[in-house]
Amino acid sequence: MDASSKLLGGLLITLATVSCITGNKNNAGRKNLLKDCPVVGQYVQVGDDKVLSCDQKLLTDTIRLPLSFFTEDMEIVKLDGRDTALVTQCGVSLSDNYILIHSGFPPTAFKLFDRKGNYLTDVGAIGQGPGEYKFVYDAQIDEKNGRVYLMPWQTDNLFAYDLKGKVLDPVPLGIRCPKAMFKVDPEKGTLTVATLPFPKTPALVWVQDLAGNHIQEVAPGHLEVPWTFNNEILCNLNMPNVFDVNLLCVEPTRPDSLYHYDIENNRLRPTFTFNHSKTDPIPWHGFNEWPNHFVGQFSGPPVVQQNEHGTIATPGETVHYIVDKNTCKGAYFKIYNDYFGDQEIEWPSGIFSNGYYIRNMEPGNLLTEIETLLKKSDLSSDMRKKLTDIQNMIDENDNNYLMIYPLKR
């Protein structure tokens, strides 16, 4: 699975609906295919907020959009091939001049590279000592202040390191966080945190300084979740100065919304919700927000299997939808990578995080994908040459390659 994926994988299905795709793939990137799709929701007033409410019953079309519709270009970075620099296919964080490769499984130390792929240092280490960790839920590079921050699972501290990998004093959180996502403001020296709000957790989201002093916080209220690690807290941070919050509730599922944390007024402001046709039970689902669109996914009924340890439930078939913020027109959708042989992209509603779609690929897997794409009979001569050129620069003994796609703002 791509490094950018934050949800469990699911099977994409093609809905037997009337497609509103017009034109061919070559001009698709220059067209907003949503303009011919129906209106699928409306803005409703909820207290002081306007919330885009999408209705599943109104989603009738399926469109196939090019990645270039959402992104600026494709950058390929070959990571340093020294033994100390080797990584697996795992998460990635970026800043203007640095690349942070996350811990994979089995856990390994985070690794810091420059943006050209040169290895700089390990950041911390696996273990239980000061600055050591096993599993990390979120990470950020603070280039302005020369810091790397890691948020472990089950923690009451945000771990801090300098850009040479040296362990610094952690940032006290004041709240035990089972799972948490965060954003450090390098200019203000503040930290915004959103945590999975187990019972008796005093805050779902808050702002503090880096000495651990809470400035303000929002109590969970009705957003409290049961004591289970099967639920998730998601902050995708795809828009400047927006701290979005989405509780992905699996046990149990429930109707919910995507929120913005309004720091100025210290409240969670609902921005998007989805009305499911079937609500008994409510499907597994999640939301994401891009600059001009709301996107989401939901699954069919869970597949329940019995084994010697009990029952295991996995998502049913999953579909993805997109809604234009301005027109409220929407459809089920897929994305193909027109920078890379029109390859179908898995889990399209969840590909962007922190303003990027990033693939962290082992060379053998990347070569296999290219070989498959080169077998397509409808490749243009330019794309065939592009793929062949990429293929020729890869050696199976290389370290990983990053494919980086910045989200259009």
C-alpha positions in Angstrom: 0.0 0.0 0.0 1.2 3.5 -0.7 2.9 5.3 2.1 0.3 8.0 2.1 -2.5 5.6 3.0 -3.8 6.1 6.5 -6.8 3.7 6.4 -7.2 0.0 6.0 -7.2 -1.0 2.3 -10.4 -1.8 0.6 -11.6 -3.1 -2.7 -12.8 -0.5 -5.2 -15.9 -1.4 -7.1 -17.3 0.1 -10.2 -20.9 1.2 -9.7 -23.3 0.4 -12.4 -24.4 3.9 -13.0 -24.5 6.4 -15.8 -21.0 7.8 -16.2 -20.5 11.5 -16.6 -17.0 11.1 -18.1 -16.7 13.1 -21.3 -13.8 13.3 -23.7 -10.7 11.2 -23.7 -7.9 10.8 -21.2 -5.7 13.3 -22.9 -8.1 16.2 -22.4 -9.5 14.9 -19.1 -6.9 16.8 -17.1 -8.1 20.1 -18.6 -11.8 19.5 -17.8 -13.7 19.6 -14.5 -15.7 16.5 -15.0 -17.8 17.3 -12.0 -19.5 20.2 -13.8 -21.7 17.7 -15.7 -22.6 15.7 -12.5 -25.7 16.3 -10.4 -25.9 18.4 -7.2 -25.5 15.9 -4.4 -25.8 18.1 -1.3 -26.4 21.5 0.0 -25.1 23.8 2.6 -27.2 23.8 5.8 -27.1 26.2 8.7 -26.0 24.5 12.0 -25.9 27.1 14.7 -23.3 29.6 13.6 -21.8 27.3 10.9 -22.6 26.3 7.4 -22.1 22.6 6.8 -22.1 20.9 3.4 -24.4 18.0 3.8 -24.1 15.3 1.1 -26.8 12.7 0.5 -25.8 9.3 -0.7 -29.1 8.8 -2.6 -28.1 11.7 -4.9 -24.8 10.1 -5.9 -25.6 8.5 -9.3 -22.5 9.0 -11.5 -19.0 7.6 -11.5 -16.2 9.6 -12.9 -12.5 8.9 -13.5 -10.2 11.8 -12.8 -6.6 12.3 -13.7 -4.1 13.0 -10.9 -3.0 16.1 -12.7 -6.4 17.6 -12.0 -5.4 17.9 -8.3 -1.6 18.1 -8.4 1.1 20.3 -9.8 3.6 17.8 -11.1 5.6 14.6 -10.2 9.0 14.6 -8.6 11.1 11.4 -8.2 13.7 11.3 -5.5 16.2 8.4 -5.3 17.2 7.8 -1.7 20.8 7.3 -0.6 21.9 3.7 -1.2 24.3 3.3 1.8 23.4 0.5 4.2 22.7 2.9 7.0 20.1 4.7 4.8 18.0 1.7 3.7 14.3 2.0 4.4 11.1 0.1 3.8 7.8 1.1 2.2 6.4 3.3 5.0 5.2 6.8 5.8 7.0 10.0 4.7 7.0 13.6 6.0 8.4 16.5 4.0 9.6 20.0 4.5 11.2 22.4 2.0 14.6 20.9 2.5 14.2 17.6 4.3 12.6 14.2 4.0 11.7 12.1 7.0 11.1 8.4 6.4 8.9 6.9 9.1 9.4 3.7 11.0 8.1 0.6 9.2 7.3 -2.8 10.5 9.1 -4.4 12.2 9.9 -0.9 13.7 13.1 0.8 12.7 14.4 4.3 13.5 13.1 7.3 11.6 15.6 8.5 9.0 16.3 12.0 7.9 17.4 12.9 4.3 17.8 16.1 2.5 15.4 16.8 -0.4 17.9 15.4 -2.9 17.8 12.0 -1.1 21.1 12.2 0.7 21.0 10.4 4.1 21.7 12.7 7.1 21.0 10.8 10.3 18.7 8.4 12.2 16.2 10.2 14.4 16.0 8.6 17.8 16.0 4.8 18.1 13.7 1.8 18.8 13.5 1.0 22.5 12.2 2.2 25.8 14.9 4.7 26.9 14.8 8.5 26.6 13.9 9.6 23.1 13.3 5.9 22.1 10.0 4.6 20.7 8.3 1.5 19.3 5.3 2.8 17.4 4.8 6.4 16.2 1.4 7.9 15.2 2.4 11.2 13.7 5.6 13.2 12.9 6.6 16.7 11.8 9.8 18.5 10.6 10.1 22.0 12.1 12.8 23.3 9.7 12.7 26.9 11.0 13.7 25.8 14.5 15.8 22.8 13.5 13.5 20.2 15.1 11.9 16.9 14.4 8.9 16.0 16.5 7.5 12.5 16.9 4.2 11.5 18.6 4.3 7.9 19.9 1.3 5.8 20.6 0.1 5.9 24.3 2.1 8.9 25.4 2.0 12.0 27.5 5.0 13.6 25.8 5.8 14.8 22.3 9.4 13.6 21.5 11.8 16.2 20.1 15.1 15.9 18.3 17.5 18.3 16.5 18.3 17.9 12.8 21.4 15.8 13.7 19.1 13.2 15.4 20.1 14.2 18.9 17.4 13.7 21.6 16.1 16.9 23.1 13.8 17.4 26.1 10.3 16.2 25.2 7.3 18.5 25.2 4.9 17.6 28.0 1.3 17.2 26.8 -0.5 17.2 30.1 -2.9 14.5 28.8 -2.3 10.8 28.2 -2.9 10.4 24.4 -3.7 6.9 23.1 -3.4 8.1 19.5 -2.8 11.7 18.6 -2.0 14.0 15.7 -0.5 17.4 16.0 0.8 20.6 14.4 3.7 22.7 15.7 3.5 26.4 14.7 7.2 27.4 14.2 6.4 31.1 14.3 4.3 31.2 17.4 6.0 28.4 19.3 2.7 26.7 20.0 1.5 23.1 19.6 -2.0 22.0 18.5 -3.0 18.5 19.4 -6.0 16.3 18.6 -6.3 13.0 20.4 -8.6 10.0 20.4 -11.0 11.0 23.2 -11.4 7.9 25.4 -13.8 8.2 28.4 -12.6 10.7 31.0 -10.1 12.3 28.6 -10.4 16.0 29.4 -9.8 17.4 25.9 -10.2 16.3 22.3 -8.2 19.1 20.9 -6.1 21.9 22.5 -3.4 24.5 22.1 -0.3 24.6 24.3 3.1 26.1 24.4 6.2 24.0 24.0 6.8 24.0 27.8 3.6 22.1 28.3 1.3 24.9 29.4 -2.2 24.5 28.0 -3.5 27.8 26.5 -7.0 26.5 25.6 -8.8 23.2 25.0 -12.1 21.7 23.8 -13.7 19.0 25.8 -14.9 15.9 23.9 -18.5 16.1 24.8 -20.6 14.0 22.5 -17.5 13.1 20.5 -16.1 10.8 23.2 -15.3 7.3 21.9 -15.3 3.9 23.6 -12.1 2.5 25.0 -10.9 0.7 21.9 -7.9 1.2 19.7 -9.9 0.2 16.6 -10.9 3.9 16.2 -8.7 6.6 14.7 -8.1 10.3 14.9 -7.3 11.9 11.6 -5.9 15.4 10.8 -5.0 15.5 7.1 -3.8 19.2 7.1 -4.1 19.7 3.4 -4.9 23.4 3.5 -2.8 26.2 5.0 -3.9 27.4 8.4 -6.6 24.8 8.7 -6.5 22.1 11.4 -9.1 19.6 10.4 -10.3 16.8 12.7 -12.1 13.6 11.8 -12.8 10.8 14.2 -12.9 7.5 12.3 -15.2 5.4 14.4 -15.3 1.7 13.7 -16.5 0.3 17.1 -19.2 1.4 17.0 -19.8 3.4 13.8 -21.9 6.5 14.2 -23.1 9.6 12.2 -20.4 12.3 12.4 -18.8 15.2 10.7 -15.5 16.6 9.5 -14.5 19.5 11.7 -12.2 22.5 11.6 -10.6 23.5 14.9 -11.4 27.2 15.1 -8.4 28.3 17.2 -9.4 31.9 17.5 -12.7 31.0 19.1 -11.6 27.7 20.6 -14.3 25.5 19.2 -14.7 22.7 16.7 -16.6 23.9 13.7 -18.5 21.3 11.6 -17.8 21.6 7.8 -19.0 18.5 6.1 -21.3 15.5 6.8 -22.7 12.6 4.8 -26.1 11.1 4.9 -26.0 7.3 4.4 -28.9 5.5 2.7 -28.5 2.5 5.0 -28.0 3.3 8.7 -28.5 0.0 10.4 -25.7 -0.3 10.8 -24.0 2.9 9.6 -21.2 1.8 7.3 -17.5 2.2 8.1 -16.6 5.6 6.7 -14.2 8.5 6.7 -13.8 12.1 5.4 -11.0 14.2 3.9 -10.8 17.7 2.7 -8.9 19.2 -0.2 -8.7 22.8 -1.2 -11.7 22.7 -3.6 -13.4 19.4 -2.7 -14.7 17.2 0.1 -14.0 13.5 -0.4 -14.8 10.4 1.5 -15.4 6.7 1.4 -17.7 4.2 2.9 -17.8 0.4 2.9 -20.4 -2.3 2.5 -21.4 -4.5 5.4 -18.3 -5.8 7.3 -17.2 -9.3 6.5 -17.2 -11.3 9.7 -15.0 -14.3 10.0 -14.6 -16.8 12.8 -11.2 -18.2 13.9 -9.8 -19.8 17.0 -9.4 -16.4 18.7 -13.0 -15.3 18.1 -14.5 -13.1 15.4 -12.7 -10.7 13.0 -14.6 -8.0 11.1 -13.0 -6.5 8.0 -14.6 -3.8 5.8 -16.8 -4.7 2.9 -16.3 -3.4 -0.6 -15.4 0.3 -0.4 -16.5 3.2 -2.6 -15.2 6.7 -2.8 -17.0 10.0 -3.6 -16.1 13.6 -4.3 -18.1 16.8 -3.9 -17.2 20.2 -5.3 -17.3 22.8 -2.5 -18.6 25.6 -4.7 -21.2 23.8 -6.8 -22.2 21.0 -4.5 -22.0 18.7 -7.5 -20.5 15.2 -6.9 -20.0 11.6 -7.9 -18.4 8.4 -7.0 -14.9 8.7 -8.3 -11.6 7.0 -9.2 -8.2 8.6 -9.9 -5.6 7.5 -12.4 -2.0 8.7 -12.4 -1.6 10.4 -15.8 2.0 11.2 -14.8 2.7 7.4 -14.6 1.1 5.5 -17.4 -2.5 6.1 -16.3 -2.1 3.7 -13.4 -5.2 3.3 -11.2 -4.7 4.7 -7.7 -6.0 2.8 -4.8 -8.0 4.5 -2.0 -8.3 7.8 -4.0 -10.1 9.7 -1.2 -7.2 9.2 1.2 -4.1 9.9 -0.9 -3.3 13.4 0.2 -1.8 14.3 3.6 -0.1 17.6 4.6 -0.5 18.8 1.0 1.2 15.9 -0.8 0.5 12.5 -2.3 3.7 10.5 -1.7 4.6 7.0 -2.8 7.6 5.4 -1.1 8.5 2.5 -3.4 11.0 -0.3 -3.1 12.9 -0.6 -6.5 11.7 -4.1 -7.3 8.1 -3.1 -6.8 8.5 0.0 -8.8 10.1 -2.0 -11.7 7.2 -4.5 -11.6 4.7 -1.7 -11.9 6.6 -0.1 -14.8 6.8 -3.5 -16.6 3.1 -3.9 -16.2 2.3 -0.4 -17.5 4.6 -0.9 -20.5 2.5 -3.8 -21.6 -0.5 -1.5 -22.2 -1.3 -1.0 -25.8 -2.8 2.4 -25.5 0.3 4.2 -24.0 1.4 7.3 -25.9 4.9 7.3 -27.4 5.8 10.1 -24.9 4.6 8.1 -21.9 6.2 4.9 -23.1 9.6 6.8 -23.4 9.0 8.4 -19.9 8.4 5.1 -18.3 11.3 3.4 -20.1 13.6 6.2 -19.0 12.5 5.7 -15.4 12.9 2.0 -15.7 16.5 2.3 -17.0 17.6 4.4 -14.1 16.5 1.9 -11.5 18.6 -1.0 -10.1 17.0 -3.6 -7.9 19.7 -3.1 -5.3 18.9 0.6 -4.9 17.3 2.1 -1.9 13.7 3.2 -2.2 12.4 5.8 -4.6 9.9 8.6 -3.6 7.3 9.8 -6.0 6.1 13.1 -4.8 3.0 15.0 -6.0 2.2 18.4 -4.5 -1.5 19.2 -4.1 -2.7 22.3 -5.9 -3.5 25.0 -3.5 
